[in-house]
Amino acid sequence: MTGRSGCNCDPEMVFELVERSLPPEQEREVRAHLERCPGCRERYELEAELNARLEALDFSGPRRSVCERVAMALPTRPAKVRLLWVLLAGGLLLVSLAALGLNGTNPAAFVVDASAAFWSSAAILASLVSKVLYAAGPVLLAALLIGALLDLVLLAVLLAVARRTRAV
């Protein structure tokens, strides 16, 4: 890779120098190169500053996901833009109401008809549930009676075993 000074620079060597992972002889060569190459010197300073900032971070606090951090770092819309979106939505609502009116449909009648359709479907569903429960009633009653009888049998067995163990 060609540096800003025109020499063939290896940015990996600069990164390794910042990370202090070069052998002493190679470190001297890279430091000597930094004195001659302003591009690599600038890269070294930026990397050293970045490393210092990363090392200064405190990770002992509560952990948050990367997605949450990114979402919190995103800029929010200014109030003017939000106001414009509200005005646009209101304008679209007015246009749609006008279109309904021009089409011969009264918007109030449309809302009343829609709510009537909702409540009639709710009434049909309630009637269906009522009929299912009415049909299942005798079966549920029989199941409860059988369960109660089994409970009584288990109680009688438990009492008989308890009496025998006391007698022994």
Secondary structure, 3 states (H helix, E strand, C coil): CECCCCCECCHHHHHHHHCCCCCHHHHHHHHHHHHHCHHHHHHHHHHHHHHHHHHHCCCCCCCCCHHHHHHHHCCCCCHHHHHHHHHHHHHHHHHHHHHHHHCCCCHHHHHHHHHHHHHHHHHHHHHHHHHHHHHHHHHHHHHHHHHHHHHHHHHHHHHHHHHHHHHC
